[in-house]
Amino acid sequence: HKQGGTLGNFVKWNFTKFIVDKDGVPVERHGPNVDPLDLVKSLEKYW
């Protein structure tokens, strides 16, 4: 699945983070500068 948005479709670095729901569908994309600990609320929302 493509996950576009403000970061576009291209993944420049392997540190780009994707959040997938429990069905494996990508629902959010975050750049390499985002601290993984800042994603806890998003993870809890989908899981």
mmJSON file of the N, C-alpha and C atoms, coordinates in Angstrom:
{"data_MODEL":{"atom_site":{
"group_PDB":["ATOM","ATOM","ATOM","ATOM","ATOM","ATOM","ATOM","ATOM","ATOM","ATOM","ATOM","ATOM","ATOM","ATOM","ATOM","ATOM","ATOM","ATOM","ATOM","ATOM","ATOM","ATOM","ATOM","ATOM","ATOM","ATOM","ATOM","ATOM","ATOM","ATOM","ATOM","ATOM","ATOM","ATOM","ATOM","ATOM","ATOM","ATOM","ATOM","ATOM","ATOM","ATOM","ATOM","ATOM","ATOM","ATOM","ATOM","ATOM","ATOM","ATOM","ATOM","ATOM","ATOM","ATOM","ATOM","ATOM","ATOM","ATOM","ATOM","ATOM","ATOM","ATOM","ATOM","ATOM","ATOM","ATOM","ATOM","ATOM","ATOM","ATOM","ATOM","ATOM","ATOM","ATOM","ATOM","ATOM","ATOM","ATOM","ATOM","ATOM","ATOM","ATOM","ATOM","ATOM","ATOM","ATOM","ATOM","ATOM","ATOM","ATOM","ATOM","ATOM","ATOM","ATOM","ATOM","ATOM","ATOM","ATOM","ATOM","ATOM","ATOM","ATOM","ATOM","ATOM","ATOM","ATOM","ATOM","ATOM","ATOM","ATOM","ATOM","ATOM","ATOM","ATOM","ATOM","ATOM","ATOM","ATOM","ATOM","ATOM","ATOM","ATOM","ATOM","ATOM","ATOM","ATOM","ATOM","ATOM","ATOM","ATOM","ATOM","ATOM","ATOM","ATOM","ATOM","ATOM","ATOM","ATOM","ATOM","ATOM","ATOM"],
"id":[1,2,3,4,5,6,7,8,9,10,11,12,13,14,15,16,17,18,19,20,21,22,23,24,25,26,27,28,29,30,31,32,33,34,35,36,37,38,39,40,41,42,43,44,45,46,47,48,49,50,51,52,53,54,55,56,57,58,59,60,61,62,63,64,65,66,67,68,69,70,71,72,73,74,75,76,77,78,79,80,81,82,83,84,85,86,87,88,89,90,91,92,93,94,95,96,97,98,99,100,101,102,103,104,105,106,107,108,109,110,111,112,113,114,115,116,117,118,119,120,121,122,123,124,125,126,127,128,129,130,131,132,133,134,135,136,137,138,139,140,141],
"type_symbol":["N","C","C","N","C","C","N","C","C","N","C","C","N","C","C","N","C","C","N","C","C","N","C","C","N","C","C","N","C","C","N","C","C","N","C","C","N","C","C","N","C","C","N","C","C","N","C","C","N","C","C","N","C","C","N","C","C","N","C","C","N","C","C","N","C","C","N","C","C","N","C","C","N","C","C","N","C","C","N","C","C","N","C","C","N","C","C","N","C","C","N","C","C","N","C","C","N","C","C","N","C","C","N","C","C","N","C","C","N","C","C","N","C","C","N","C","C","N","C","C","N","C","C","N","C","C","N","C","C","N","C","C","N","C","C","N","C","C","N","C","C"],
"label_atom_id":["N","CA","C","N","CA","C","N","CA","C","N","CA","C","N","CA","C","N","CA","C","N","CA","C","N","CA","C","N","CA","C","N","CA","C","N","CA","C","N","CA","C","N","CA","C","N","CA","C","N","CA","C","N","CA","C","N","CA","C","N","CA","C","N","CA","C","N","CA","C","N","CA","C","N","CA","C","N","CA","C","N","CA","C","N","CA","C","N","CA","C","N","CA","C","N","CA","C","N","CA","C","N","CA","C","N","CA","C","N","CA","C","N","CA","C","N","CA","C","N","CA","C","N","CA","C","N","CA","C","N","CA","C","N","CA","C","N","CA","C","N","CA","C","N","CA","C","N","CA","C","N","CA","C","N","CA","C","N","CA","C","N","CA","C"],
"label_alt_id":[null,null,null,null,null,null,null,null,null,null,null,null,null,null,null,null,null,null,null,null,null,null,null,null,null,null,null,null,null,null,null,null,null,null,null,null,null,null,null,null,null,null,null,null,null,null,null,null,null,null,null,null,null,null,null,null,null,null,null,null,null,null,null,null,null,null,null,null,null,null,null,null,null,null,null,null,null,null,null,null,null,null,null,null,null,null,null,null,null,null,null,null,null,null,null,null,null,null,null,null,null,null,null,null,null,null,null,null,null,null,null,null,null,null,null,null,null,null,null,null,null,null,null,null,null,null,null,null,null,null,null,null,null,null,null,null,null,null,null,null,null],
"label_comp_id":["HIS","HIS","HIS","LYS","LYS","LYS","GLN","GLN","GLN","GLY","GLY","GLY","GLY","GLY","GLY","THR","THR","THR","LEU","LEU","LEU","GLY","GLY","GLY","ASN","ASN","ASN","PHE","PHE","PHE","VAL","VAL","VAL","LYS","LYS","LYS","TRP","TRP","TRP","ASN","ASN","ASN","PHE","PHE","PHE","THR","THR","THR","LYS","LYS","LYS","PHE","PHE","PHE","ILE","ILE","ILE","VAL","VAL","VAL","ASP","ASP","ASP","LYS","LYS","LYS","ASP","ASP","ASP","GLY","GLY","GLY","VAL","VAL","VAL","PRO","PRO","PRO","VAL","VAL","VAL","GLU","GLU","GLU","ARG","ARG","ARG","HIS","HIS","HIS","GLY","GLY","GLY","PRO","PRO","PRO","ASN","ASN","ASN","VAL","VAL","VAL","ASP","ASP","ASP","PRO","PRO","PRO","LEU","LEU","LEU","ASP","ASP","ASP","LEU","LEU","LEU","VAL","VAL","VAL","LYS","LYS","LYS","SER","SER","SER","LEU","LEU","LEU","GLU","GLU","GLU","LYS","LYS","LYS","TYR","TYR","TYR","TRP","TRP","TRP"],
"label_asym_id":["A","A","A","A","A","A","A","A","A","A","A","A","A","A","A","A","A","A","A","A","A","A","A","A","A","A","A","A","A","A","A","A","A","A","A","A","A","A","A","A","A","A","A","A","A","A","A","A","A","A","A","A","A","A","A","A","A","A","A","A","A","A","A","A","A","A","A","A","A","A","A","A","A","A","A","A","A","A","A","A","A","A","A","A","A","A","A","A","A","A","A","A","A","A","A","A","A","A","A","A","A","A","A","A","A","A","A","A","A","A","A","A","A","A","A","A","A","A","A","A","A","A","A","A","A","A","A","A","A","A","A","A","A","A","A","A","A","A","A","A","A"],
"label_entity_id":["1","1","1","1","1","1","1","1","1","1","1","1","1","1","1","1","1","1","1","1","1","1","1","1","1","1","1","1","1","1","1","1","1","1","1","1","1","1","1","1","1","1","1","1","1","1","1","1","1","1","1","1","1","1","1","1","1","1","1","1","1","1","1","1","1","1","1","1","1","1","1","1","1","1","1","1","1","1","1","1","1","1","1","1","1","1","1","1","1","1","1","1","1","1","1","1","1","1","1","1","1","1","1","1","1","1","1","1","1","1","1","1","1","1","1","1","1","1","1","1","1","1","1","1","1","1","1","1","1","1","1","1","1","1","1","1","1","1","1","1","1"],
"label_seq_id":[1,1,1,2,2,2,3,3,3,4,4,4,5,5,5,6,6,6,7,7,7,8,8,8,9,9,9,10,10,10,11,11,11,12,12,12,13,13,13,14,14,14,15,15,15,16,16,16,17,17,17,18,18,18,19,19,19,20,20,20,21,21,21,22,22,22,23,23,23,24,24,24,25,25,25,26,26,26,27,27,27,28,28,28,29,29,29,30,30,30,31,31,31,32,32,32,33,33,33,34,34,34,35,35,35,36,36,36,37,37,37,38,38,38,39,39,39,40,40,40,41,41,41,42,42,42,43,43,43,44,44,44,45,45,45,46,46,46,47,47,47],
"pdbx_PDB_ins_code":[null,null,null,null,null,null,null,null,null,null,null,null,null,null,null,null,null,null,null,null,null,null,null,null,null,null,null,null,null,null,null,null,null,null,null,null,null,null,null,null,null,null,null,null,null,null,null,null,null,null,null,null,null,null,null,null,null,null,null,null,null,null,null,null,null,null,null,null,null,null,null,null,null,null,null,null,null,null,null,null,null,null,null,null,null,null,null,null,null,null,null,null,null,null,null,null,null,null,null,null,null,null,null,null,null,null,null,null,null,null,null,null,null,null,null,null,null,null,null,null,null,null,null,null,null,null,null,null,null,null,null,null,null,null,null,null,null,null,null,null,null],
"Cartn_x":[0.84,0.0,0.881,0.43,1.139,0.618,1.52,1.139,1.771,1.015,1.523,1.362,0.938,0.727,1.764,2.029,2.948,4.37,4.694,6.038,6.142,5.039,5.049,5.058,5.347,5.346,6.734,7.763,9.131,9.677,10.296,10.947,12.437,12.97,14.37,15.297,14.905,15.759,15.076,15.873,15.284,14.808,14.895,14.411,13.016,12.397,11.005,10.166,9.207,8.405,6.984,6.464,5.089,4.344,3.131,2.262,1.219,1.063,0.057,-0.987,-2.218,-3.261,-3.174,-4.08,-3.991,-4.284,-4.748,-4.946,-3.755,-2.732,-1.541,-1.64,-2.646,-2.838,-2.098,-1.221,-0.532,-1.529,-1.427,-2.365,-1.674,-0.392,0.363,1.798,2.403,3.809,4.491,5.691,6.435,7.879,8.437,9.797,10.847,12.084,13.18,13.5,13.075,13.383,12.39,11.338,10.331,10.852,10.825,11.24,10.192,10.597,9.631,8.742,9.253,8.441,7.284,7.411,6.334,5.181,5.346,4.331,3.434,3.652,2.911,1.4,0.937,-0.515,-1.095,-0.358,-0.835,-0.898,0.106,0.109,-1.064,-1.328,-2.443,-3.784,-3.878,-5.127,-5.481,-4.477,-4.727,-4.639,-4.091,-3.962,-4.755],
"Cartn_y":[-1.185,0.0,1.244,2.248,3.523,4.35,4.982,5.885,7.225,8.085,9.4,10.402,11.575,12.615,13.7,14.39,15.52,15.092,13.833,13.353,12.806,12.758,12.235,10.719,10.134,8.681,8.072,8.877,8.379,8.215,7.067,6.832,7.039,8.141,8.487,7.722,7.567,6.924,5.684,4.719,3.514,3.738,4.964,5.268,5.886,5.953,6.387,5.354,5.817,4.909,4.848,3.641,3.427,2.752,3.213,2.54,1.799,0.519,-0.29,-0.714,-0.86,-1.304,-2.819,-3.392,-4.821,-5.698,-5.095,-5.842,-5.698,-4.973,-4.782,-3.652,-2.807,-1.684,-0.461,0.152,1.362,2.487,3.099,4.16,5.484,5.438,6.667,6.479,7.602,7.611,8.76,8.494,9.507,9.521,10.716,10.894,10.389,10.364,9.827,10.646,11.899,12.734,12.566,11.796,11.583,10.546,10.898,9.977,8.871,7.6,6.504,6.613,7.178,7.318,8.295,9.186,10.126,9.464,8.211,7.511,6.617,6.594,5.688,5.9,7.138,7.394,6.914,7.116,6.629,5.11,4.471,3.008,2.485,3.116,2.688,2.877,3.891,4.173,3.035,2.453,1.428,0.011,-0.147,-1.484,-1.556],
"Cartn_z":[0.0,0.0,0.0,-0.673,-0.641,0.515,1.204,2.294,1.982,1.367,0.985,2.1,1.74,2.734,2.608,3.711,3.662,3.336,3.557,3.249,1.832,1.098,-0.259,-0.276,-1.431,-1.579,-1.479,-1.61,-1.646,-0.232,0.044,1.336,1.129,1.642,1.419,2.352,3.59,4.581,5.121,5.562,6.135,7.566,8.054,9.401,9.375,8.207,8.126,8.856,9.641,10.46,9.922,9.811,9.394,10.525,10.779,11.738,10.92,11.215,10.541,11.561,11.1,12.024,12.202,12.986,13.285,12.081,10.977,9.738,8.795,9.228,8.417,7.409,7.544,6.624,7.163,6.35,6.81,7.064,8.239,8.606,8.915,9.233,9.502,9.037,8.669,8.275,8.99,9.509,10.254,9.767,9.685,9.2,10.168,9.713,10.52,11.762,11.815,12.981,14.121,13.914,14.954,15.943,17.206,18.263,18.382,18.356,18.474,19.713,20.785,21.994,21.798,20.821,20.525,19.766,19.382,18.602,19.452,20.746,21.627,21.514,21.549,21.476,20.152,19.064,17.769,17.755,18.3,18.346,19.167,20.286,21.137,20.429,19.579,18.867,17.906,17.266,16.258,16.809,17.991,18.572,19.844],
"occupancy":[1.0,1.0,1.0,1.0,1.0,1.0,1.0,1.0,1.0,1.0,1.0,1.0,1.0,1.0,1.0,1.0,1.0,1.0,1.0,1.0,1.0,1.0,1.0,1.0,1.0,1.0,1.0,1.0,1.0,1.0,1.0,1.0,1.0,1.0,1.0,1.0,1.0,1.0,1.0,1.0,1.0,1.0,1.0,1.0,1.0,1.0,1.0,1.0,1.0,1.0,1.0,1.0,1.0,1.0,1.0,1.0,1.0,1.0,1.0,1.0,1.0,1.0,1.0,1.0,1.0,1.0,1.0,1.0,1.0,1.0,1.0,1.0,1.0,1.0,1.0,1.0,1.0,1.0,1.0,1.0,1.0,1.0,1.0,1.0,1.0,1.0,1.0,1.0,1.0,1.0,1.0,1.0,1.0,1.0,1.0,1.0,1.0,1.0,1.0,1.0,1.0,1.0,1.0,1.0,1.0,1.0,1.0,1.0,1.0,1.0,1.0,1.0,1.0,1.0,1.0,1.0,1.0,1.0,1.0,1.0,1.0,1.0,1.0,1.0,1.0,1.0,1.0,1.0,1.0,1.0,1.0,1.0,1.0,1.0,1.0,1.0,1.0,1.0,1.0,1.0,1.0],
"B_iso_or_equiv":[0.0,0.0,0.0,0.0,0.0,0.0,0.0,0.0,0.0,0.0,0.0,0.0,0.0,0.0,0.0,0.0,0.0,0.0,0.0,0.0,0.0,0.0,0.0,0.0,0.0,0.0,0.0,0.0,0.0,0.0,0.0,0.0,0.0,0.0,0.0,0.0,0.0,0.0,0.0,0.0,0.0,0.0,0.0,0.0,0.0,0.0,0.0,0.0,0.0,0.0,0.0,0.0,0.0,0.0,0.0,0.0,0.0,0.0,0.0,0.0,0.0,0.0,0.0,0.0,0.0,0.0,0.0,0.0,0.0,0.0,0.0,0.0,0.0,0.0,0.0,0.0,0.0,0.0,0.0,0.0,0.0,0.0,0.0,0.0,0.0,0.0,0.0,0.0,0.0,0.0,0.0,0.0,0.0,0.0,0.0,0.0,0.0,0.0,0.0,0.0,0.0,0.0,0.0,0.0,0.0,0.0,0.0,0.0,0.0,0.0,0.0,0.0,0.0,0.0,0.0,0.0,0.0,0.0,0.0,0.0,0.0,0.0,0.0,0.0,0.0,0.0,0.0,0.0,0.0,0.0,0.0,0.0,0.0,0.0,0.0,0.0,0.0,0.0,0.0,0.0,0.0],
"pdbx_formal_charge":[null,null,null,null,null,null,null,null,null,null,null,null,null,null,null,null,null,null,null,null,null,null,null,null,null,null,null,null,null,null,null,null,null,null,null,null,null,null,null,null,null,null,null,null,null,null,null,null,null,null,null,null,null,null,null,null,null,null,null,null,null,null,null,null,null,null,null,null,null,null,null,null,null,null,null,null,null,null,null,null,null,null,null,null,null,null,null,null,null,null,null,null,null,null,null,null,null,null,null,null,null,null,null,null,null,null,null,null,null,null,null,null,null,null,null,null,null,null,null,null,null,null,null,null,null,null,null,null,null,null,null,null,null,null,null,null,null,null,null,null,null],
"auth_seq_id":[1,1,1,2,2,2,3,3,3,4,4,4,5,5,5,6,6,6,7,7,7,8,8,8,9,9,9,10,10,10,11,11,11,12,12,12,13,13,13,14,14,14,15,15,15,16,16,16,17,17,17,18,18,18,19,19,19,20,20,20,21,21,21,22,22,22,23,23,23,24,24,24,25,25,25,26,26,26,27,27,27,28,28,28,29,29,29,30,30,30,31,31,31,32,32,32,33,33,33,34,34,34,35,35,35,36,36,36,37,37,37,38,38,38,39,39,39,40,40,40,41,41,41,42,42,42,43,43,43,44,44,44,45,45,45,46,46,46,47,47,47],
"auth_comp_id":["HIS","HIS","HIS","LYS","LYS","LYS","GLN","GLN","GLN","GLY","GLY","GLY","GLY","GLY","GLY","THR","THR","THR","LEU","LEU","LEU","GLY","GLY","GLY","ASN","ASN","ASN","PHE","PHE","PHE","VAL","VAL","VAL","LYS","LYS","LYS","TRP","TRP","TRP","ASN","ASN","ASN","PHE","PHE","PHE","THR","THR","THR","LYS","LYS","LYS","PHE","PHE","PHE","ILE","ILE","ILE","VAL","VAL","VAL","ASP","ASP","ASP","LYS","LYS","LYS","ASP","ASP","ASP","GLY","GLY","GLY","VAL","VAL","VAL","PRO","PRO","PRO","VAL","VAL","VAL","GLU","GLU","GLU","ARG","ARG","ARG","HIS","HIS","HIS","GLY","GLY","GLY","PRO","PRO","PRO","ASN","ASN","ASN","VAL","VAL","VAL","ASP","ASP","ASP","PRO","PRO","PRO","LEU","LEU","LEU","ASP","ASP","ASP","LEU","LEU","LEU","VAL","VAL","VAL","LYS","LYS","LYS","SER","SER","SER","LEU","LEU","LEU","GLU","GLU","GLU","LYS","LYS","LYS","TYR","TYR","TYR","TRP","TRP","TRP"],
"auth_asym_id":["A","A","A","A","A","A","A","A","A","A","A","A","A","A","A","A","A","A","A","A","A","A","A","A","A","A","A","A","A","A","A","A","A","A","A","A","A","A","A","A","A","A","A","A","A","A","A","A","A","A","A","A","A","A","A","A","A","A","A","A","A","A","A","A","A","A","A","A","A","A","A","A","A","A","A","A","A","A","A","A","A","A","A","A","A","A","A","A","A","A","A","A","A","A","A","A","A","A","A","A","A","A","A","A","A","A","A","A","A","A","A","A","A","A","A","A","A","A","A","A","A","A","A","A","A","A","A","A","A","A","A","A","A","A","A","A","A","A","A","A","A"],
"auth_atom_id":["N","CA","C","N","CA","C","N","CA","C","N","CA","C","N","CA","C","N","CA","C","N","CA","C","N","CA","C","N","CA","C","N","CA","C","N","CA","C","N","CA","C","N","CA","C","N","CA","C","N","CA","C","N","CA","C","N","CA","C","N","CA","C","N","CA","C","N","CA","C","N","CA","C","N","CA","C","N","CA","C","N","CA","C","N","CA","C","N","CA","C","N","CA","C","N","CA","C","N","CA","C","N","CA","C","N","CA","C","N","CA","C","N","CA","C","N","CA","C","N","CA","C","N","CA","C","N","CA","C","N","CA","C","N","CA","C","N","CA","C","N","CA","C","N","CA","C","N","CA","C","N","CA","C","N","CA","C","N","CA","C","N","CA","C"],
"pdbx_PDB_model_num":[1,1,1,1,1,1,1,1,1,1,1,1,1,1,1,1,1,1,1,1,1,1,1,1,1,1,1,1,1,1,1,1,1,1,1,1,1,1,1,1,1,1,1,1,1,1,1,1,1,1,1,1,1,1,1,1,1,1,1,1,1,1,1,1,1,1,1,1,1,1,1,1,1,1,1,1,1,1,1,1,1,1,1,1,1,1,1,1,1,1,1,1,1,1,1,1,1,1,1,1,1,1,1,1,1,1,1,1,1,1,1,1,1,1,1,1,1,1,1,1,1,1,1,1,1,1,1,1,1,1,1,1,1,1,1,1,1,1,1,1,1]
}}}
